């Protein structure tokens, strides 16, 4: 008679042993392949690093140029509005107060109404109570400054009427007699004229973008702001458009 003895639950058969050996062998192979893959991807070659650095440098330079252009455009736009608003307020004050208002456009090295030396690009507004068009003791002078980096200047190119660039008296961007204009109580002004402003960096770079022209019509005493369009200039059209 054959007697069978019950085995415990932890017994190991030949099949079980084979299965364990099989899976252990697979894990070893996977670990080996993973280690080889990791070793091959553990770093960059010098050429790869140089390519990445070059791409980053190009993208950074493009971003800096674009950012600077946007900042210059904002400054030019803001400065044009400062000039236009100063003249509009002078006109309104002349009407309401029934006396002259004189607006003068100053640049470094000029002398102000009160004999003071000018160090920047500014606008002086004289409340001319005695209607003499010059400063008298006690008269009020207010000052508005252009944004930093914005200057009066008329570089080579067409004026806002596109009649040619060789107009006497505007090499410094100011086309008003004695660089000033008088507003009268009737709302008109002493002369037609225009101001040209541009970021000084654009002058250094030899480009005309971000230019502005502030035109004053003496009959109405009102201003119009024009912006230089490089796209129109490249297309052979008059580059100045109303802003």
NUMARTOR-657695 format. One record per residue (C-alpha): residue in three letters; chain; z, x, y. Coordinates in nm, 4 decimals. Each point is the difference from the previous one (the first is absolute). Layout:
% NUMARTOR-657695
 code unit        w        u        v
  ALA    A        Z        X        Y
...
***
This chain:
% NUMARTOR-657695
 code unit        w        u        v
  UNK    A   0.0000   0.0000   0.0000
  UNK    A  -0.0940   0.1266   0.3443
  UNK    A   0.2588  -0.0295   0.2746
  UNK    A  -0.1044  -0.0252   0.3695
  UNK    A   0.2299   0.1173   0.2760
  UNK    A  -0.0236  -0.1643   0.3427
  UNK    A  -0.0836   0.2501   0.2698
  UNK    A   0.1589  -0.0042   0.3457
  UNK    A  -0.1969  -0.1146   0.3039
  UNK    A  -0.0388   0.3580   0.1237
  UNK    A  -0.2081   0.1138  -0.2921
  UNK    A  -0.3197   0.1961   0.0699
  UNK    A  -0.3016  -0.0663  -0.2114
  UNK    A  -0.3022   0.2245  -0.0264
  UNK    A  -0.2018  -0.2450   0.2078
  UNK    A   0.2605  -0.0006   0.2733
  UNK    A   0.0066   0.3760   0.0048
  UNK    A  -0.3741   0.0145   0.0278
  UNK    A   0.0014  -0.2503   0.2868
  UNK    A   0.2601   0.1976   0.1956
  UNK    A  -0.1839   0.3240  -0.0526
  UNK    A  -0.3209  -0.1643   0.1179
  UNK    A   0.1490  -0.1309   0.3247
  UNK    A   0.1818   0.3262   0.0700
  UNK    A  -0.3292   0.1827  -0.0380
  UNK    A  -0.1705  -0.2432   0.2425
  UNK    A   0.2759   0.0460   0.2578
  UNK    A  -0.0391   0.3763  -0.0214
  UNK    A  -0.3735  -0.0271   0.0568
  UNK    A   0.0455  -0.2329   0.2983
  UNK    A   0.2643   0.2292   0.1492
  UNK    A  -0.2298   0.2978  -0.0437
  UNK    A  -0.2963  -0.1767   0.1624
  UNK    A   0.2182  -0.1221   0.2887
  UNK    A   0.1377   0.3495   0.0588
  UNK    A  -0.3538   0.1424   0.0048
  UNK    A  -0.1157  -0.2719   0.2398
  UNK    A   0.3003   0.0600   0.2243
  UNK    A  -0.0669   0.3712   0.0008
  UNK    A  -0.3602  -0.0508   0.1038
  UNK    A   0.1033  -0.2307   0.2899
  UNK    A   0.3044   0.1849   0.1244
  UNK    A  -0.1636   0.1428   0.3197
  UNK    A  -0.3011   0.0327   0.2346
  UNK    A  -0.2465   0.2799   0.0271
  UNK    A  -0.0359   0.1906   0.3264
  UNK    A  -0.3432  -0.1559   0.0562
  UNK    A   0.1412  -0.3518  -0.0406
  UNK    A   0.2760   0.0731   0.2491
  UNK    A  -0.2490   0.1418   0.2516
  UNK    A  -0.2193  -0.3097  -0.0298
  UNK    A   0.2986  -0.2304   0.0573
  UNK    A   0.1155   0.2009   0.3023
  UNK    A  -0.3521  -0.0044   0.1475
  UNK    A  -0.0294  -0.3778  -0.0410
  UNK    A   0.3400  -0.0546   0.1606
  UNK    A  -0.0957   0.2269   0.2925
  UNK    A  -0.3254  -0.1902   0.0596
  UNK    A   0.1693  -0.3406  -0.0127
  UNK    A   0.2771   0.1208   0.2309
  UNK    A  -0.2471   0.1358   0.2581
  UNK    A  -0.1925  -0.3288  -0.0030
  UNK    A   0.3209  -0.1963   0.0466
  UNK    A   0.1150   0.2239   0.2878
  UNK    A  -0.3325  -0.0278   0.1837
  UNK    A  -0.0053  -0.3778  -0.0438
  UNK    A   0.3617  -0.0325   0.1122
  UNK    A  -0.0578   0.2166   0.3072
  UNK    A  -0.3107  -0.1992   0.0942
  UNK    A   0.1928  -0.3253  -0.0265
  UNK    A   0.2864   0.1338   0.2115
  UNK    A  -0.2416   0.1262   0.2673
  UNK    A  -0.1781  -0.3344   0.0040
  UNK    A   0.3292  -0.1853   0.0474
  UNK    A   0.1020   0.2351   0.2830
  UNK    A  -0.3364  -0.0373   0.1748
  UNK    A   0.0111  -0.3789  -0.0328
  UNK    A   0.3568  -0.0122   0.1323
  UNK    A  -0.0796   0.2321   0.2938
  UNK    A  -0.3016  -0.2115   0.0974
  UNK    A   0.2242  -0.3061   0.0048
  UNK    A   0.2589   0.1822   0.2119
  UNK    A  -0.2667   0.0843   0.2593
  UNK    A  -0.1517  -0.3479  -0.0023
  UNK    A   0.3406  -0.1677   0.0271
  UNK    A   0.1094   0.2295   0.2867
  UNK    A  -0.3083  -0.0966   0.2017
  UNK    A   0.0370  -0.3692  -0.0833
  UNK    A   0.3641   0.0001   0.1086
  UNK    A  -0.0906   0.1841   0.3230
  UNK    A  -0.2615  -0.2651   0.0749
  UNK    A   0.2421  -0.2866  -0.0653
  UNK    A   0.2697   0.1671   0.2122
  UNK    A  -0.2437   0.0541   0.2888
  UNK    A  -0.0848  -0.3715  -0.0052
  UNK    A   0.3579  -0.1237  -0.0320
  UNK    A   0.1517   0.2426   0.2539
  UNK    A  -0.2951  -0.0100   0.2439
  UNK    A  -0.0279   0.3775   0.0363
  UNK    A  -0.2005   0.2847  -0.1454
  UNK    A   0.0751   0.1615  -0.3340
  UNK    A  -0.1462   0.3436  -0.0704
  UNK    A  -0.0543   0.1223  -0.3558
  UNK    A  -0.0553   0.3742  -0.0435
  UNK    A  -0.1023   0.1832  -0.3148
  UNK    A   0.1727   0.3358  -0.0333
  UNK    A  -0.0479   0.2953  -0.2292
  UNK    A   0.1921   0.3283  -0.0411
  UNK    A  -0.0036   0.2049   0.3192
  UNK    A  -0.0520  -0.2988   0.2325
  UNK    A   0.2369  -0.0977   0.2778
  UNK    A   0.1654  -0.3416  -0.0058
  UNK    A   0.0405  -0.2486   0.2856
  UNK    A   0.3360   0.1468   0.0971
  UNK    A  -0.1207   0.3620  -0.0131
  UNK    A   0.1324   0.0545  -0.3505
  UNK    A  -0.1830   0.2164  -0.2535
  UNK    A  -0.1581  -0.1809  -0.2929
  UNK    A   0.0379   0.1490  -0.3493
  UNK    A  -0.1636  -0.2640  -0.2201
  UNK    A  -0.2630  -0.2715  -0.0125
  UNK    A   0.1467  -0.2935   0.1896
  UNK    A  -0.0666  -0.2980   0.2264
  UNK    A   0.1834  -0.0335   0.3312
  UNK    A   0.0248  -0.3422   0.1624
  UNK    A   0.0914  -0.0116   0.3705
  UNK    A   0.1423  -0.3143   0.1585
  UNK    A  -0.1760   0.0601   0.3327
  UNK    A   0.2030  -0.2215   0.2328
  UNK    A  -0.1614   0.1295   0.3204
  UNK    A  -0.3551  -0.0194  -0.1435
  UNK    A  -0.0719   0.3614   0.0928
  UNK    A  -0.1226   0.0922  -0.3542
  UNK    A   0.2302   0.3040   0.0157
  UNK    A   0.3650   0.0480  -0.0829
  UNK    A   0.2580  -0.0723   0.2694
  UNK    A   0.3720   0.0642  -0.0225
  UNK    A   0.1781  -0.2804  -0.1816
  UNK    A  -0.3032  -0.1340  -0.1812
  UNK    A   0.0398  -0.0454  -0.3739
  UNK    A  -0.2015   0.1987  -0.2520
  UNK    A  -0.0017  -0.0868  -0.3685
  UNK    A  -0.1377   0.2247  -0.2748
  UNK    A  -0.1647  -0.0773  -0.3328
  UNK    A  -0.0705   0.2749  -0.2517
  UNK    A  -0.2871   0.0134  -0.2465
  UNK    A   0.0916   0.0478  -0.3621
  UNK    A   0.0616   0.3629  -0.1063
  UNK    A  -0.3248   0.1793  -0.0770
  UNK    A  -0.2202  -0.2421   0.1981
  UNK    A  -0.1822   0.1489   0.2997
  UNK    A  -0.2468  -0.0976   0.2721
  UNK    A  -0.3268   0.1559  -0.1089
  UNK    A  -0.3716  -0.0755  -0.0189
  UNK    A  -0.1551   0.2184  -0.2731
  UNK    A  -0.3778   0.0195  -0.0475
  UNK    A  -0.1509  -0.3381  -0.0816
  UNK    A  -0.1023  -0.3282   0.1581
  UNK    A   0.2160  -0.1772   0.2560
  UNK    A   0.0993  -0.3583  -0.0781
  UNK    A  -0.3175  -0.1327   0.1681
  UNK    A  -0.2119   0.2441  -0.2030
  UNK    A  -0.1779   0.1209   0.3132
  UNK    A   0.0544   0.3679  -0.0754
  UNK    A   0.2837   0.2482  -0.0098
  UNK    A  -0.0685   0.1920   0.3220
  UNK    A   0.1827  -0.2223   0.2483
  UNK    A   0.1623   0.1971   0.2848
  UNK    A   0.3768  -0.0023   0.0169
  UNK    A   0.1003  -0.0971  -0.3531
  UNK    A   0.0233   0.3362  -0.1724
  UNK    A   0.3750  -0.0614  -0.0144
  UNK    A  -0.0499  -0.3572  -0.1225
  UNK    A   0.0957  -0.1629   0.3329
  UNK    A  -0.2749  -0.1753   0.1927
  UNK    A   0.1844  -0.1307   0.3086
  UNK    A  -0.0107   0.1339   0.3579
  UNK    A   0.2876   0.2455   0.0406
  UNK    A   0.1104  -0.0994  -0.3510
  UNK    A   0.1597  -0.3208   0.1241
  UNK    A  -0.0736  -0.3656   0.0743
  UNK    A   0.1525  -0.2483   0.2434
  UNK    A   0.0697  -0.3640  -0.0885
  UNK    A  -0.0092  -0.2497   0.2872
  UNK    A   0.1875  -0.3293   0.0522
  UNK    A  -0.3179  -0.1941  -0.0778
  UNK    A  -0.0025   0.1460  -0.3525
  UNK    A  -0.2994   0.2282   0.0419
  UNK    A   0.0065   0.3793  -0.0037
  UNK    A  -0.1345   0.2775   0.2174
  UNK    A  -0.2620   0.1209  -0.2501
  UNK    A  -0.1631  -0.0410  -0.3363
  UNK    A   0.0919   0.2751  -0.2372
  UNK    A   0.0848   0.1070  -0.3499
  UNK    A   0.2401   0.2231  -0.1871
  UNK    A  -0.0798   0.1825  -0.3218
  UNK    A   0.2774   0.1043  -0.2348
  UNK    A  -0.0072   0.1811  -0.3324
  UNK    A   0.2486   0.1700  -0.2351
  UNK    A   0.0086   0.3700   0.0839
  UNK    A  -0.0279   0.0800  -0.3719
  UNK    A  -0.3410  -0.1670  -0.0027
  UNK    A  -0.1140   0.2349   0.2769
  UNK    A   0.1176   0.2979  -0.2059
  UNK    A  -0.1794  -0.1355  -0.3079
  UNK    A  -0.3160  -0.0727   0.2034
  UNK    A  -0.0183  -0.3679  -0.0954
  UNK    A  -0.0299  -0.3108   0.2160
  UNK    A   0.1857  -0.2573  -0.2070
  UNK    A   0.3057  -0.1783   0.1411
  UNK    A  -0.1357   0.0167   0.3573
  UNK    A   0.0762  -0.2856   0.2375
  UNK    A  -0.1424  -0.1062   0.3359
  UNK    A   0.1927  -0.2195   0.2432
  UNK    A  -0.2421  -0.1582   0.2444
  UNK    A   0.1101  -0.1659   0.3277
  UNK    A  -0.2231  -0.2414   0.1920
  UNK    A   0.0915   0.0016   0.3690
  UNK    A  -0.1115  -0.3566   0.0770
  UNK    A   0.2477  -0.1538  -0.2433
  UNK    A   0.2463   0.2879  -0.0283
  UNK    A   0.0068  -0.0506  -0.3763
  UNK    A  -0.0403   0.2524  -0.2790
  UNK    A  -0.1924   0.0138  -0.3271
  UNK    A   0.0778   0.2467  -0.2814
  UNK    A  -0.2837   0.1530  -0.2025
  UNK    A   0.0232   0.1942  -0.3257
  UNK    A  -0.2378   0.2712  -0.1163
  UNK    A  -0.1756  -0.0889  -0.3278
  UNK    A  -0.1234   0.2982  -0.1984
  UNK    A  -0.1890  -0.2353  -0.2295
  UNK    A  -0.2083  -0.1350   0.2891
  UNK    A  -0.0528   0.3503   0.1352
  UNK    A  -0.1316   0.1156  -0.3383
  UNK    A  -0.2332  -0.3004  -0.0025
  UNK    A  -0.1489   0.0897   0.3390
  UNK    A   0.1675  -0.2915   0.1804
  UNK    A   0.2258   0.0008   0.3061
  UNK    A   0.3303   0.1071  -0.1568
  UNK    A   0.2342  -0.1916   0.2296
  UNK    A   0.1325  -0.3397  -0.1103
  UNK    A   0.2613  -0.2252   0.1592
  UNK    A   0.3408   0.0316  -0.1611
***
